[in-house]
Amino acid sequence: MEFDPINLEQSAIYKLLTGAVIPRPIGWISSISEDGIPNLAPFSFFNAVGDDPPHVMFSTVRGNETNKDTLNNVLATKQFVVNMVTEELVEQMNLTSQPIPSNESEFDLANLTPIASTKVKPPRVKESPISMECELVHHYALENHKTGGATIIIGRIVMFHVDESVLLDNYKINLDTYKPVARLAGSNYSKLGEIFSIKRG
């Protein structure tokens, strides 16, 4: 089967893309408005993009030509924090995906603890074992969209926060205690599952 995205409904494109590109790590992005209201939302269009210097990216869709609070906050303050999602936090993460008024905080909705960051204004999620403070370096809006498109955000990591419970010697992450969760399609998520190693040739 061949599908030209030009001839597909947006819902079909979304199903094909998010069903094929799996698993996807989840960037749980905390930001803060110019009025000082914390915001927290998960994004599965997210990944690391380089380590020299360290950068991450996430993309926020713009349904009905409308920016999400996260995008408005990041563009206004030029800062955000990536909090990683674990098995213990997946239900609270899911709560923060629902839309609420801009003057309310998802931290309160999901009973999460905002904790001060070191170099940026947006708070971190205290319950997350790994957080990365970021400063915005670039953003790009997808062109020729049908329903609002998406905006890609690239941020430079300016501070890592790693709980000792998930840290091994020599800066390695302990996957047995970290237990990250990844996004699949629809309402589905995945745990790490079986891990195998292949040495590079």
C-alpha positions, 0 to 999 in steps of 0.5 A: 500500500502507498499513501500520499499524505497530500490526499489523506485526511489529517487523522489518517496521517496521524494514525500512520505516523504515530503507529509506525514511529514507536516507541517515542520518549515522552518529554514532560515539559514544564514552563511558566507564563509571563504572569508566573503561572506554572504549566506542565504538559507531555509531548511524545514528539520529543527527543535528544538532538545532540550532546556537544553541546547538549540539546533536546527538541519537542514539537507542539501541535497547533490544533485549530490554529491555536497555540498551546500554553506550553508554546506561548510560555516558551516563546515568551520566556525562552526557557523550559524544563524537560521532566522524564516520565517513569512507570510511577508517574504515568497516571499523573502525566496523563492527567496533565495532558488534558486542557485546562484554563491558562490561569490554572496549573497542571501541577495542582491538577495532578498533585505534583510538586513544583520545585525551583530550577537552578538556572531557569524560571520554570519549575521542575517536577520534584517527583521525576528522577531526571529533569533537564533545564533548557534555554530556547535556541530555535523554533520553527513552524511547519509550513503548508499545514491543513489544520494548524501545523506544529512548532518545533522547539529546540532547547540547549540543556543548561543543567541536568538533575539526576536522582541518585536512585537512577544513577550508576558509576561513570554517569550511567543511568540505571535502567532497572530503577529508572523505568521510563515509559514510552508513547505508542499509538492511541492510548497505548504506552510501553515499558522498556521490555527485553533489552539486548546488546549488539556491539558496533562493528 
